[in-house]
């Protein structure tokens, strides 16, 4: 199928109330996809639903979901089955981070980051896999991070969660190969969204990295362009991914030289 159109494709997006989640929703609707949008902020989801339904002749449904609540995930995906006969693409976009030195991160913060970024992602994926496997088609898109490839100072917990997402995705891709189900991981650098309102309380990181920040519309377009393809990874920006290659080849030298450059938080 021409990847410029998503006519009749059914897509579920978590963390869809803002940032790249909302931008993906807009692009998918414009390309003819039917959508289920999930996030904690129901008001923002309903506002987006109204906006999209006014512009496009597609089906839009929204459900409030706290991705850290696995029982709620089960309930919501059961509700989704009543409005969407099948899920063709699941985009696991929900996630958050807090930048702190390892010893400063509280246990509750650590548990919450893993609950949302890792366990919630896995739980959502497990809800759609049986149906996809029975149909022998589908695509899982997991939003990871360049932090999952290169850990940087003050992002030890966040990086650990994104390392976990990459490990899970890589194993899942091999498990699902014979079922014709694709698994795409997205590894962006910093994106100009409200993510940093929580992650970067002091504003230091944003100030130091502002000129390198990606626009959410650009990232969303790259992701939507990968739908219905066998794309393995999306690394943005491309030059930043060179750092992960250097890290694999020369880890000791990279850490010695890079720790000062990367300590921007």
URMO-V220557 format. One line per field, one symbol per residue. psi: psi as a letter, one per 30 degrees, with the letter a starting at -180 (. if undefined). A space follows every 50 residues. Layout:
# URMO-V220557
psi=???
This chain:
# URMO-V220557
psi=kkffkhkfkkkkklhgfabfeeeeeeeeefggkkkkkklejeeeeeeeee eefffkilkkkkkkkjffjeeeeeeefeeefffjfljekkjjfklllkjl keffkleeeeeeeeeefdeeeeeeefffeeeeeefhllkkjkjblfffej klkgheeeeeeeeeeeeeeeeeeeegefghkkjkkkilakkiagefeeei efgeeeefgeffkkkeeeeeeeeeffkglhkekjkkleeefeeeeeeeei eeeeeeefeeefig.
